[in-house]
Amino acid sequence: MKLVFNNIILHNFLSFGHAEIDLKDKGYTLISGVNHNPNDAAKSNGSGKSTIFSGLCYALTGETIQGLSSNLNNMFTDGDMYVTLDFTVNKDHYVITRSRTQSGKSDLKVIINDEDKSGKGIRESEQVLEERIPD
């Protein structure tokens, strides 16, 4: 199985306001961060380095790398939260968007080869992913 992550969009997710990150063909990559919080003495802690990988994990599984599945909306921004992950598995192209409104309503949209394969609800959409993408 060949898995290629193309890009990820993080919107109001954890420490991110909005970011679009190109992941394709990057080879070995160093991720560094700068904490711009004037009330925090940390140089890079809290800058969002791990959040990129939490977003990737959240899009695929509904949980961050720390196991969180709720309270993921950025508390300093307004609007709904979503993570969109664009990737390919072998020759199939996937775009999945996992979102949560400020009121707490969640959704999962699954696009495979430009066709909407989403279920009626999150559970059915997660089943589609489980059937198509092995552990």
C-alpha positions as CSV (number, residue, x, y, z in Angstrom):
1,M,0.0,0.0,0.0
2,K,1.3,3.4,-0.9
3,L,0.0,6.3,1.2
4,V,0.9,9.9,0.2
5,F,-0.3,12.9,2.3
6,N,-0.8,15.8,-0.1
7,N,-1.9,18.7,2.2
8,I,-3.8,19.5,5.3
9,I,-6.0,22.5,6.2
10,L,-6.4,23.4,9.9
11,H,-9.1,25.9,10.6
12,N,-9.8,27.1,14.2
13,F,-8.2,23.8,15.3
14,L,-6.4,23.8,18.7
15,S,-3.7,26.5,18.5
16,F,-4.3,27.3,14.8
17,G,-6.5,30.0,13.4
18,H,-6.1,28.9,9.8
19,A,-3.2,27.2,8.0
20,E,-2.9,25.3,4.8
21,I,0.2,23.0,4.8
22,D,1.6,21.3,1.7
23,L,2.8,17.8,2.7
24,K,3.6,16.3,-0.7
25,D,7.1,15.4,-1.7
26,K,8.8,17.0,1.3
27,G,11.2,14.2,2.1
28,Y,12.9,14.7,5.5
29,T,11.5,17.8,7.1
30,L,12.4,19.8,10.1
31,I,9.4,21.4,11.9
32,S,10.4,24.3,14.1
33,G,8.1,26.7,15.9
34,V,8.2,30.1,17.6
35,N,5.9,30.9,20.5
36,H,4.7,34.5,20.0
37,N,2.7,34.6,23.3
38,P,4.2,37.6,25.1
39,N,3.0,36.2,28.5
40,D,4.8,32.9,28.0
41,A,8.6,32.4,28.5
42,A,8.6,29.3,26.3
43,K,10.5,29.7,23.0
44,S,8.8,27.0,21.0
45,N,6.3,25.2,23.3
46,G,2.8,25.9,22.3
47,S,3.7,27.1,18.8
48,G,1.7,24.3,17.1
49,K,4.3,21.8,15.9
50,S,2.4,18.8,17.3
51,T,-0.9,20.2,16.3
52,I,-0.1,19.5,12.7
53,F,0.1,15.8,13.4
54,S,-2.9,15.9,15.8
55,G,-4.9,17.4,12.9
56,L,-3.8,14.6,10.6
57,C,-4.7,12.0,13.2
58,Y,-8.0,13.8,14.0
59,A,-9.1,13.9,10.4
60,L,-8.5,10.1,10.0
61,T,-9.7,8.9,13.4
62,G,-11.7,11.5,15.2
63,E,-9.0,11.8,17.9
64,T,-5.8,13.8,18.3
65,I,-2.4,12.1,19.0
66,Q,-3.1,12.8,22.6
67,G,-6.5,11.0,22.4
68,L,-8.7,14.1,22.5
69,S,-11.9,14.2,20.6
70,S,-13.7,17.2,22.0
71,N,-12.8,20.8,23.0
72,L,-10.7,21.2,19.9
73,N,-12.0,24.5,18.7
74,N,-9.5,27.3,19.1
75,M,-10.7,29.4,22.1
76,F,-9.2,32.6,20.7
77,T,-11.0,32.5,17.3
78,D,-14.6,32.8,16.2
79,G,-16.4,30.3,13.9
80,D,-16.5,26.6,13.4
81,M,-13.5,24.3,13.4
82,Y,-12.5,21.9,10.6
83,V,-9.6,19.8,9.4
84,T,-9.4,18.8,5.8
85,L,-6.9,16.1,4.8
86,D,-6.0,15.5,1.1
87,F,-4.2,12.2,0.5
88,T,-3.9,9.2,-1.9
89,V,-3.8,5.5,-1.1
90,N,-2.4,3.6,-4.1
91,K,-4.4,5.2,-7.0
92,D,-7.4,6.4,-5.0
93,H,-7.6,10.1,-4.1
94,Y,-9.3,11.1,-0.8
95,V,-10.3,14.4,0.7
96,I,-11.8,14.1,4.1
97,T,-13.1,16.9,6.3
98,R,-13.9,16.5,9.9
99,S,-15.6,19.5,11.5
100,R,-17.3,20.7,14.6
101,T,-19.5,23.7,15.0
102,Q,-19.2,26.0,18.0
103,S,-22.4,24.5,19.4
104,G,-20.8,21.1,19.3
105,K,-22.3,19.5,16.2
106,S,-19.8,17.2,14.4
107,D,-19.6,16.1,10.8
108,L,-17.4,13.9,8.6
109,K,-17.3,14.4,4.8
110,V,-15.6,11.7,2.7
111,I,-14.7,12.4,-0.9
112,I,-13.1,9.5,-2.9
113,N,-12.0,10.1,-6.4
114,D,-14.1,13.3,-6.6
115,E,-17.3,11.4,-5.5
116,D,-19.0,12.0,-2.2
117,K,-19.0,8.7,-0.3
118,S,-20.1,10.3,3.0
119,G,-22.7,8.4,5.1
120,K,-25.8,9.8,6.6
121,G,-23.9,10.5,9.8
122,I,-20.4,10.4,11.3
123,R,-20.6,6.6,12.1
124,E,-21.5,5.7,8.5
125,S,-18.8,8.0,7.2
126,E,-16.2,6.4,9.6
127,Q,-17.3,3.0,8.4
128,V,-16.6,4.0,4.8
129,L,-13.0,5.0,5.8
130,E,-12.5,1.8,7.8
131,E,-13.6,-0.3,4.8
132,R,-11.4,1.5,2.4
133,I,-8.3,2.3,4.4
134,P,-6.7,-0.5,6.4
135,D,-5.2,0.0,9.9
